[in-house]
Amino acid sequence: MTRFSIQQTQEVLTGQSGLALIGLLLERSNYKFELDHLPMPANRGATLKNSDIAGSMIGLLVQARCDFEHVELFRKDRFFPLALNLSRTPSAAILRQRLDTATEKWDVAACRASVKLLKSHAVQTPCYKNYIPVDVDVSPMDNSGTNKEGVNCTYKKFNGYSPLFIYIGQEGYMLNLDFREGKQHSQCDGTVSFFEHTFGMLAELGHRNYLLRADSAHDSLDNYIAIEKFNNKQKNTRLDFIVKHNIRRESKETWLDIAKKQGVKKEPRVGKVVYTGKMSREYEGLDLALTLVFQVTERHISKTGQHLLIPEIDVDVYITTLHDEKAKQVIELYHKHGTSEQFHSELKTDIGLERLPSGRFSTNQRVMFLALLAFNLLRIIGQEILDYKGNPIKTAHRIKRRRLRSTIRDLICLASRLIRHARQWSLGFSCESPFFESFQYLYFKWTG
């Protein structure tokens, strides 16, 4: 076994070279201008700019470091402020205090910066024809065992928060979020105004057709009216939707009768009959009727071969504006909505933001919106590398989306030597570094 000699060097080394890419993208997002024009705290000790605070927190989040105390690891790091264009790295106490005093205008600035990046650097892939998917979903965040403000019982029966996330494209860029207390229902007060704000962001991105997908918690006439108003105002943008119908107040037997009369019958096995079809239904307050796509399953024999005394009936109904599409296609498009669960997982596990760092609800909200920006920064870097011919990762099949964990591991946590020569800073990479070409490609692309 080889025995190594352990010693220190006077050379300045960094294990987070990818922060240079984050700094370049942040510069292109105009977030510094947005934040630095917001009011500073009244106390005289507030010497750091708002962008220094936000940039430091984003620098932690893209490394999957979510606690304020983690910034102390970079207080003496020469590369950290250089890469993120900070005047100085704040202490953990200052970082916490400044985020405590930040207002909702910080959230707006983060969203604007994110939309600008998505518009200029991110390709959103259609899910069907030219429809860009917009996935809406609530994902509770477990903060059990804490006394944080706003933490209470969620619908998953643990204590935490219940934020509402909106993702766009098959790549899963985070478009917007609504940070909520754990007890809030998905369709609570303020949901419609949140959707209306998000629709404005969709119009700004400039795609022609969007397809919004949501589960039965958002089966609300108010939402449909808001979508119709948006479509009536827009000339070049169309927002269609597929929402799972909440049949809580409707009888399964009634739907079985409808399915037998209007649906197409199939028998996948003995004792199991599936009826698929669609129908039109008018709603008060809407100018146009909506299409209801149904899939009703009746089982007389279980999958284990047991004959059932009372048949089992399963009913799935989807409300949509895709009037001309086949029922099977609408159902398939809705099922792909389940991919958004993977995006939640990346936020919670890859970035490590399941448990939020502050005891204050408002501060955690600021952190979540900075995480939205960090999430998209990592996603953009990961997707750019997929299309680069020099990408060292070769697979038998084409990868459509790179996990944030892979981007953090391969590009953000890339080792290099920080060199100061002739009044210029440079990074020296090992000639054996497999991701050097990828890093060099992105850096020159965004500085050119």
N, C-alpha and C positions, 0 to 999 in steps of 0.2 A: 504493500500500500504506500502511495506517495505521501510524504510528510511535507507540509507546507510551512514556510516561514511567515509568521504573522507580523506585519509592520505597518506603520502609517506613512503616508506620502504628503508632500507639500502641494501636490497638484490638486486643483479644484475639480472634483468629480460630481456628476449628477446622475441620478437614476430615474429622472423624470423629464427626459429630453422632449417628450411629446407635448409638454406645456408650451413649447414654442409654437406648435401648430394651433393650440387653443388660443394663444395670444393673437396670432394672425387672424383667425376667424372672428374673435371678439372685436378686433380693430375694424374689420369689415362690417360688423353688425351695427356700428354707430352707438353701441350701448354706453360708451364713456360720455358722449355728448348728451345723451338722454339723462343719465344719472347725475352728471355734474351740474346740470342746470336745475336740479331739484334743491330745495332748501337744506341747509346744513343744520345740525343741532345748535341750540343757542349758547351752550357752554363754551368758554374760551379754549378749553383743552381739545376741542374737536379740530385737529389740524389735518387729518387725513381726508382725502376726497371720498365722495360716495362711491366712485368707481374703484378706489383702492379696496374698500370694504367688500363690494360685490365681487370684484375680481379675485380677491383672496378666497372667498367662499367658493366660487366656481372652481378655482384651482384645487381646492380640497375635494370637491364633489367629483371631479373628473378622475380623481385617483381613488374613488370609493372611500373617502374619508369624510365622515359626516358630523363629527363632534367639533365644537369650537376649539377645544384644547389641542386638536391636531395641528393647528396653525403654529404652535410653538416649535414644532419640528423644523419649520422653515424660517424662523425669525433670523437666524444667522446664515441662511442659505443665500448665496449671491445670485444663483440662477433664477430662483422663484420670482422675485420682483422684476428681473430683467425680461423674462419670458412673457409675463403677463402685463408688462408695462405699468408697474405699480411704482409710486413714489417711495413707498415704504411698506413693509409687511406689518400688519397690526398684531398686537398681542391678543391672546384669547379673550381677555376681559374687554378690550376695546371692540373686538369683533362682535362679541355678544351684545354689548351696550349699544353699539351703533345700529345693529339689526333690531334691537328692541325699540329704538326711536324711529325707525324707518316707517314710511306710510305706504298706503296702497298704490301710490304713484310709482313706487319701485316695481310693483307687479306689472303695471302697465308698460313701463320701460322695458322690462324683461320680455314681455310678449311682443312688443314692437321689434326689438332686436331679433327675436326668434323668427318672426314672420319675414323680416328682411333677409335673414340667412336662408330660410326655406325657399324664398322666391329666387335667390341668386345662386345658391350652391346645392340645393337638394332636388333630386328628381323624384317625383311622386308617381309610382307606377299604377296604372288602372287595374281594377280587379275584373272588369268585364267590359268589352267594347272600349269606349272612351270614358267610362265612369271611374273617377278617383274615389276610393273608399274613405269614408269618414266614420270611424268607429267610436261609439259613445258607451262608456261603461263605468260603473262605480266599483272601486276596489278598496275595501277596508284595510287599514294599516294597524297592525297589532301593537298597541302601546300599553299592554296590561301591566299591572303592578306599579303604575305611576300615578301621580296626582296632577298631571298636566291639565291645563285649562282646555276644556272642550273634549276631553277623553271620557267617553261613556260607552254603553253597550251598543255594539253594531248588530246588523242583521245576521252576522256570522257567530253571534253569541260570545264574542270576546270584546274587551274594552279597547277602544282606539278611536281613530278618525275614519271618516267615510268620504274621501275626496272623489269627485267626478272627473274623469279623464276623457279627453277627446284626441284621438290619433288620426293621422292622415296618411294615405298611401299604403301600399303593401309593405313598404320598408318600416313603417311604424314610427314616423316622426310625431312628437307630441305637439299638438296644435294649441291646446288650451286646457286649463284645469280649474275646478271650483273646489276650494278647500273647505271642508265642512266638519262639523262635530259628528261624533260617531252615531248619535241617535237620529240624525237627519234622514228622512226618506229620500229616495232617488229623485222623485218629482216633488220637491218641496218648494216653498215660496222663493222666488228669485230664479228658478230654473229656466223659465221662459226668457227672461231678460239675459241670462247667461248664454242661452242658445242664440239669441238675436245678436249679441256681441260677437259670438263665434262665427255666425253667418257673415258678418262684416269682414272678418279675417279671411274667410273663404273667397269672398269677392275680391279682396286685395291680392290674393295669390294668383288669381287670373285664369284658373282652369275653366273649361266650358261646362263640364258635367260632373256633378258630385253625387255619390250615393251614400246617404247616411243610414247606418245600421245601429239599432238599439234593441235592448231586451224589453220584456213586457212592463218593466217598471216605468218606462217612458211612453206607454200607450195612453196618451192624453190628447184630447181635442185641442187644448191650448197650443201644444207643440205643432200640430198639423196646421192650425190657423197661422202660426208664426212662419212656418215654412212657405205656406201659400202667399203670405204677404211679401216675403223675401223674393219669391219667384216673380211676383207681379211687378216689383220695383226694378228687377234686374233685366237687362236686355241681352247680355252676353253670357250670363251664368244661369245654370239650371240645377236646382237641388232636388233630387228624388230621394225616396227613403223606403226602407223595409224595417218595420217595427213589429216585434212579436206581440200578438193580440193577447190581452189579459182576459181570459174567459172565466174569471172567478165568479161572476154573476150569471153565467150562462150554463145551461145543462149540457152535459156530454151526450146525452141521448138525443137532444135536439140537433146537435151537430152531426151525429151519426145518421139521422134521418135526412139532413141536408146533403150529406156526403153520398148517401145511397142514391139520391135523386139526381145530383148534379156532378158527381165525381166519376173518375175512371177507376174501375175495380181491378186490383191485382192480388194474386194469392201467392206470396213468396214461399209458403210452405203450408202443409195441411193444418187447418185450424187457425190460420192467421190471414186476415183479409185487410188490405190497405186501400183506402179510397183517397184519391188525389184530384183536386180541381180548384176552380176559382169562381168567385161571384163578385158582383158589384154592390156597394152599399153607400147610401147617401148620409151625410152628417150635417146637422144643423150648424150653420155658420161657415160652411165650406161651399164654394161655388161649384166645385167638381166632385163627383163621386169617387170614392176610393175602392181599390180592388182588394178583396180578401182571398188569400190563397190558403187552402186548408189541406191537411193530411191527417186523416182519421184512421186509426188502427183498431180493429176488433179481433180479440183473441178468444177462441173457444177451447183451444188446447195450448198449454204452456210450452215453452221451448224444451222442457224436460219430458214432454209427452203426457202430462197429466191433464185430463179432461176437466174443464172448469164448469161448475154448476151455474155461476153467474159470469157472463162474458166480461173480459177486461176491455175497457175503452180508453184509448189515448188520443187526445186531440191537440194538434198544433195548428195554430192559425197565424198568418202573417198579413199585416196591413201594408200596402205598398201603392206607389204611384206608377209602378212599371206595368201599365195596363196591357201592353202588347207582348210581354214576355210570358213564356210557358211557366206553368206552376212549378214544374221540376227545377227550372233554372232559378226561380225566385228563392226556393227552399235551399238550393245549393249555395246561392250567394249569401243567404243569411247564416248558414252554418260556418262559412269562412269568417264570420264575425268573431268566432271563438279564438282566432289567432291573437286578438288583442290581449288575451290572458298572458301571453308570452311577453308582451310589452310591459305589463304590470310587474312580471317577474324580474325583468331586467332592471327596472327602477328600484325594486325592493332588495334584490339580491346582488346584482352586478354593481350597482352604485351603493347599495347598502343603506337605503333610506327607509327601511321599514319602521324603525324607531327614531322619531325626530328629536333634535338636540335640545330644544328649549322647553321650559315649562309654560311659556306664554303662547297662546293661540296665534296672535298676530305675528310673532316672530317666526313661528313654524310656517306660517303662510308665506312670509318673505323667503324662507329657505326653500319651500316647495317651488316657487316661481323661478328662483335661481337654479334649482335642480332641473326645471323644464328646459332652461337654456343650456345647461350642462349636458342634459340628455341628448338634445339635438346636435350639439357640438360633437359629441362622441359618435352619434349616428352618421353625421356627414362624413367624418374622417373614415369610419369603417366602410361606408358605401363607396367612397372614392377609391379606396384600395382594392375593392372587389373588381373594378373595371380596369385596373392597372395591369398591364401585361407582365410587369416585373414582380408581381405579387408572389412571394416565396411559398405561399400556401396553395398547394395543388390538390384538387379533389376529383373524384371520378365523375361527380355531377356538379352542375353549376349552382353555387350558393347565391341565393337571392337576398339574404340579409345577414349581416355580420353581427353577432351578439356584442353588446357593450363590453362584456367581460373580456372578450378577445381583443378588442381595440385597446382597452386599458393595459392588458398584459403585453401586447406586442408593440404598441406604438407610444402610448403615454409613458409607460415605465421602461423606456429605452435608455440604456446607459451611454454616457458620453463624457468627454473631458471639456471643461470650460476653459477657453484660452483667451488671454488678453495680449494682443500684439499690434503694434503700430496704431494704437488708439482704436482698435476694432476688436469686437468680441466674435469668437467663432467656437463651434462645437466640433470636437474631434471624436469620430466613431471608430470602433474596431473594424479592421478589414475583414473580420469574420462575422460581423453583425449581419444576420439574414434580412433584417428589415431596414437596412441603411438606404437602399435604393428607393423603397417605398416612401420613407421619410423625406429623402431628398426630392423626390418627384412632387410630393404635396407642398413642400416648403417653397420650391421654386415656382410652382404653379400659382401659389397665392401671393407671392411677392413680385411676380412678373407683371 
